[in-house]
């Protein structure tokens, strides 16, 4: 990836790393279904008017079914699973466990998308990163059944992220990222209404949890998904999901400094593995090695070019993993 892509990926990692902090605060007064619903509802409320003003819904009607699938598989389902999991595990551990998404992407690519298959050092990087996740899952929650179940829910959410990534690349290319984000958040809002009603709190949540969920929706979901879908349609799912290696570092820092969550040797060791895997998975080379030349890309917010599968970047281009 070039410097611009790395910059946006790091910004996305910083935003998504904070999402687990916001979820943790929101869960103080609200159930997982309510937190997930408010998250997507706030995001939709911000994104839909912006997308409409920009005419960003062009080309979406003919692919409504795929947008619904992404809304359920990549957003509504994972958001509920993550919030449910965080009732049993810390925000920092949740952020770390989502790093399973690149592994699922790599595994699914062998049957779904030859362009996204990882080879050589990139494949090594995926497994090095996931080894860090496995170390943390085994050492931090292995002896606690409820915590282990919560951790597995978060890992299952990462599978939804991976599946959705292939749908976005193969079926939704050409829709402006802000329009895609707005529609996916709208679908998710509708899908989560029953859970929100069933889990509605008996009293009005406090100002702090409400503010946290609002920030989670507007910034951590609305703004972040515009960047996410731009990266998805320009550098491909495998490289975009490197963000799940970056976000854990931010999640751990936020959790330790703002929620007094502990940072122990196991956490540090896991993060070292994860960040090492991040480098290898994205670059396919050791530090100091020659970096392949890549074509410049447009900034987030601009429509992704509508290309046929044959014309999409190959393994030597931006979408190579």
C-alpha positions as CSV (number, residue, x, y, z in Angstrom):
1,X,0.0,0.0,0.0
2,X,1.1,3.6,-0.6
3,X,1.5,6.3,2.1
4,X,-2.0,7.6,1.5
5,X,-3.6,4.2,2.0
6,X,-1.6,3.6,5.1
7,X,-2.6,7.0,6.5
8,X,-6.3,6.4,6.1
9,X,-5.9,2.9,7.5
10,X,-4.2,4.2,10.6
11,X,-6.9,6.8,11.0
12,X,-9.5,4.1,10.7
13,X,-7.7,2.0,13.2
14,X,-7.6,4.8,15.7
15,X,-11.4,5.4,15.3
16,X,-12.3,1.7,15.5
17,X,-10.0,1.1,18.4
18,X,-12.1,3.7,20.3
19,X,-15.3,1.9,19.4
20,X,-14.8,-0.8,22.0
21,X,-14.3,1.9,24.7
22,X,-17.6,3.5,23.7
23,X,-19.4,0.2,23.7
24,X,-18.1,-0.6,27.2
25,X,-19.4,2.7,28.5
26,X,-22.8,2.3,26.7
27,X,-23.3,-1.2,28.2
28,X,-23.3,0.4,31.7
29,X,-26.9,1.5,31.1
30,X,-28.1,-0.3,28.0
31,X,-28.2,-3.9,26.7
32,X,-26.2,-5.2,23.7
33,X,-29.2,-4.9,21.3
34,X,-29.9,-1.3,22.2
35,X,-26.3,-0.3,21.9
36,X,-26.0,-1.9,18.5
37,X,-29.3,-0.3,17.3
38,X,-28.4,3.2,18.5
39,X,-25.0,2.8,16.9
40,X,-26.3,2.2,13.4
41,X,-29.3,4.6,13.9
42,X,-27.0,7.5,14.7
43,X,-24.8,6.6,11.8
44,X,-27.7,6.4,9.4
45,X,-29.1,9.7,10.6
46,X,-25.9,11.4,9.8
47,X,-25.0,9.6,6.5
48,X,-28.3,9.5,4.7
49,X,-28.7,13.3,4.3
50,X,-25.1,13.7,3.3
51,X,-25.3,10.8,0.7
52,X,-28.6,12.2,-0.7
53,X,-27.1,15.7,-1.1
54,X,-24.1,14.3,-2.9
55,X,-26.2,12.0,-5.2
56,X,-24.3,9.1,-3.8
57,X,-27.1,6.5,-4.1
58,X,-26.5,6.1,-7.9
59,X,-26.5,2.4,-8.9
60,X,-27.7,1.2,-5.5
61,X,-31.3,0.2,-6.4
62,X,-30.3,-2.6,-8.8
63,X,-28.2,-4.1,-6.0
64,X,-30.6,-3.7,-3.1
65,X,-30.4,-7.4,-2.2
66,X,-26.6,-7.3,-1.8
67,X,-26.8,-4.2,0.3
68,X,-29.3,-5.9,2.6
69,X,-27.0,-8.9,2.8
70,X,-24.0,-6.7,3.8
71,X,-26.2,-4.8,6.3
72,X,-27.1,-8.1,8.1
73,X,-23.9,-10.0,7.7
74,X,-21.2,-7.3,8.1
75,X,-22.9,-4.8,10.4
76,X,-26.1,-5.8,12.3
77,X,-25.0,-9.3,13.3
78,X,-21.3,-8.4,14.2
79,X,-22.3,-5.3,16.1
80,X,-24.7,-7.3,18.3
81,X,-22.1,-10.1,18.8
82,X,-19.4,-7.7,19.8
83,X,-21.6,-5.8,22.3
84,X,-22.8,-9.1,23.7
85,X,-19.2,-10.4,24.0
86,X,-18.1,-7.2,25.8
87,X,-20.5,-8.0,28.6
88,X,-18.0,-10.8,29.5
89,X,-14.6,-9.5,28.3
90,X,-12.7,-6.1,28.4
91,X,-12.9,-3.6,25.6
92,X,-9.2,-4.0,24.8
93,X,-9.5,-7.8,24.5
94,X,-12.6,-7.3,22.2
95,X,-10.6,-5.0,20.0
96,X,-7.8,-7.6,19.8
97,X,-10.0,-10.5,19.0
98,X,-11.6,-8.8,16.0
99,X,-8.1,-9.3,14.4
100,X,-9.4,-12.7,13.3
101,X,-11.0,-11.1,10.3
102,X,-7.9,-11.2,8.1
103,X,-7.5,-14.9,8.8
104,X,-11.0,-15.6,7.7
105,X,-10.5,-13.4,4.7
106,X,-7.4,-15.4,3.7
107,X,-9.2,-18.8,4.3
108,X,-12.3,-17.8,2.4
109,X,-10.3,-16.3,-0.5
110,X,-9.1,-19.8,-1.5
111,X,-12.6,-20.6,-2.5
112,X,-14.1,-17.2,-3.4
113,X,-11.5,-14.8,-4.8
114,X,-8.1,-15.7,-6.4
115,X,-7.2,-12.0,-6.3
116,X,-7.3,-11.9,-2.5
117,X,-5.4,-15.1,-1.9
118,X,-2.4,-14.5,0.4
119,X,1.0,-16.1,-0.5
120,X,4.5,-16.0,0.9
121,X,5.2,-13.5,3.6
122,X,1.7,-12.1,3.4
123,X,0.2,-15.4,4.3
124,X,2.8,-15.8,7.0
125,X,1.8,-12.3,8.3
126,X,-1.9,-13.3,8.5
127,X,-1.0,-16.4,10.7
128,X,1.5,-14.5,12.8
129,X,-1.2,-11.9,13.6
130,X,-3.8,-14.5,14.4
131,X,-1.3,-16.3,16.6
132,X,-1.2,-13.2,18.7
133,X,-5.0,-13.3,18.9
134,X,-4.9,-17.0,19.9
135,X,-2.3,-16.4,22.6
136,X,-4.5,-13.7,24.1
137,X,-7.7,-15.7,23.9
138,X,-6.1,-18.7,25.5
139,X,-4.2,-16.9,28.3
140,X,-6.7,-14.2,29.2
141,X,-10.0,-16.0,29.1
142,X,-9.2,-19.7,28.8
143,X,-10.1,-20.5,32.4
144,X,-13.4,-18.6,32.4
145,X,-16.3,-20.2,30.5
146,X,-18.4,-17.0,30.2
147,X,-15.5,-14.9,29.1
148,X,-14.5,-17.6,26.6
149,X,-18.0,-17.6,25.1
150,X,-17.9,-13.8,25.0
151,X,-14.5,-13.9,23.2
152,X,-15.8,-16.4,20.7
153,X,-18.8,-14.1,19.9
154,X,-16.3,-11.4,19.0
155,X,-14.3,-13.8,16.8
156,X,-17.6,-14.9,15.1
157,X,-18.3,-11.2,14.4
158,X,-15.0,-11.0,12.6
159,X,-16.1,-13.8,10.3
160,X,-19.1,-11.6,9.4
161,X,-16.8,-8.8,8.6
162,X,-14.7,-11.0,6.3
163,X,-17.8,-12.4,4.4
164,X,-19.2,-8.9,3.9
165,X,-15.9,-7.8,2.5
166,X,-16.1,-10.2,-0.4
167,X,-19.7,-9.1,-1.1
168,X,-18.7,-5.4,-1.2
169,X,-15.8,-6.1,-3.6
170,X,-17.6,-8.4,-5.9
171,X,-21.1,-7.0,-5.9
172,X,-21.1,-3.3,-4.8
173,X,-18.1,-1.8,-6.7
174,X,-19.1,1.5,-8.3
175,X,-21.4,2.8,-5.5
176,X,-20.0,5.8,-3.7
177,X,-18.6,4.8,-0.3
178,X,-20.8,7.4,1.5
179,X,-23.9,6.1,-0.2
180,X,-23.0,2.5,0.4
181,X,-22.4,3.3,4.1
182,X,-25.7,5.2,4.5
183,X,-27.7,2.4,2.9
184,X,-26.0,-0.4,4.9
185,X,-26.6,1.5,8.1
186,X,-30.2,2.1,7.2
187,X,-30.7,-1.7,6.6
188,X,-29.0,-2.5,9.9
189,X,-31.2,0.0,11.8
190,X,-34.3,-1.7,10.5
191,X,-32.9,-5.2,11.1
192,X,-32.1,-4.4,14.7
193,X,-35.4,-2.9,15.7
194,X,-36.8,-6.1,17.3
195,X,-33.7,-6.5,19.5
196,X,-33.8,-2.9,20.5
197,X,-37.4,-3.2,21.6
198,X,-36.8,-6.4,23.4
199,X,-33.8,-5.0,25.3
200,X,-35.1,-1.5,26.0
201,X,-34.0,-0.3,29.4
202,X,-36.5,0.4,32.2
203,X,-35.2,3.9,32.7
204,X,-33.5,6.6,30.6
205,X,-29.8,5.9,30.2
206,X,-27.4,8.4,31.7
207,X,-25.8,11.2,29.8
208,X,-22.4,9.5,29.7
209,X,-23.5,6.2,28.1
210,X,-25.8,8.1,25.6
211,X,-22.9,10.4,24.6
212,X,-20.6,7.4,24.2
213,X,-23.1,5.6,21.9
214,X,-23.7,8.8,19.9
215,X,-20.0,9.1,19.3
216,X,-19.8,5.4,18.5
217,X,-22.5,5.9,15.8
218,X,-21.5,9.2,14.3
219,X,-17.7,8.8,14.3
220,X,-17.0,5.1,15.0
221,X,-19.6,3.8,12.6
222,X,-20.7,6.5,10.1
223,X,-17.4,8.2,9.4
224,X,-15.4,5.0,9.8
225,X,-17.4,3.0,7.4
226,X,-17.0,5.6,4.6
227,X,-13.2,5.2,5.0
228,X,-13.6,1.4,5.3
229,X,-15.6,1.0,2.1
230,X,-13.3,3.3,0.2
231,X,-10.3,1.2,1.2
232,X,-12.3,-2.0,0.4
233,X,-13.0,-0.9,-3.2
234,X,-9.5,0.4,-3.8
235,X,-6.9,-1.8,-2.1
236,X,-9.2,-4.9,-1.6
237,X,-10.5,-6.8,1.4
238,X,-7.3,-8.5,2.5
239,X,-5.3,-5.3,2.8
240,X,-8.3,-3.3,4.2
241,X,-8.7,-5.9,7.0
242,X,-5.1,-5.1,8.2
243,X,-7.0,-2.4,10.1
244,X,-8.1,-5.2,12.5
245,X,-4.4,-5.6,13.3
246,X,-4.0,-1.9,13.9
247,X,-7.1,-1.2,15.9
248,X,-6.2,-3.5,18.8
249,X,-3.2,-1.4,19.7
250,X,-5.4,1.7,20.0
251,X,-8.1,-0.3,21.9
252,X,-5.5,-1.5,24.5
253,X,-4.2,2.1,25.0
254,X,-7.7,3.5,25.3
255,X,-8.8,0.8,27.7
256,X,-5.7,1.1,29.9
257,X,-5.7,4.9,30.1
258,X,-9.5,5.6,30.2
259,X,-11.0,2.5,31.8
260,X,-8.0,1.3,33.9
261,X,-8.0,-2.1,32.1
262,X,-4.8,-4.0,32.9
263,X,-1.9,-4.4,30.4
264,X,0.2,-7.5,31.3
265,X,3.0,-9.4,29.6
266,X,0.5,-11.6,27.7
267,X,-1.2,-8.5,26.2
268,X,2.1,-7.0,25.1
269,X,3.3,-10.3,23.6
270,X,0.0,-10.7,21.7
271,X,0.2,-7.1,20.4
272,X,3.8,-7.6,19.2
273,X,2.7,-10.7,17.2
274,X,-0.4,-8.8,15.8
275,X,1.5,-5.7,14.7
276,X,4.3,-7.9,13.2
277,X,1.6,-9.7,11.3
278,X,0.1,-6.4,10.2
279,X,3.3,-5.4,8.5
280,X,3.8,-8.7,6.7
281,X,0.2,-9.0,5.6
282,X,0.1,-5.6,4.1
283,X,3.6,-5.2,2.7
284,X,4.6,-8.8,1.9
285,X,8.2,-8.0,2.8
286,X,10.5,-7.7,5.7
287,X,11.3,-4.2,7.1
288,X,14.0,-2.7,4.9
289,X,13.0,-4.7,1.8
290,X,12.1,-3.1,-1.5
291,X,8.6,-1.8,-1.6
292,X,6.6,-2.5,-4.8
293,X,5.4,0.6,-6.8
294,X,1.7,1.2,-6.7
295,X,-0.6,3.6,-8.6
296,X,-2.0,6.7,-6.8
297,X,-5.5,6.5,-5.5
298,X,-8.3,9.0,-5.0
299,X,-9.2,10.3,-1.5
300,X,-12.1,8.9,0.5
301,X,-15.6,10.1,-0.4
302,X,-15.1,9.8,-4.2
303,X,-17.0,7.1,-6.0
304,X,-15.0,3.9,-6.6
305,X,-14.5,3.2,-10.3
306,X,-17.0,0.7,-11.8
307,X,-14.8,-2.1,-13.2
308,X,-15.3,-5.6,-14.4
309,X,-13.7,-8.4,-12.6
310,X,-11.2,-8.8,-15.4
311,X,-10.2,-5.2,-15.2
312,X,-9.7,-5.1,-11.4
313,X,-6.3,-4.8,-10.0
314,X,-4.4,-8.1,-10.0
315,X,-1.9,-9.4,-7.4
316,X,0.7,-6.9,-8.7
317,X,-1.7,-4.0,-8.1
318,X,-3.4,-2.3,-5.1
319,X,-5.8,-5.1,-4.5
320,X,-3.1,-7.8,-4.2
321,X,-2.9,-9.3,-0.8
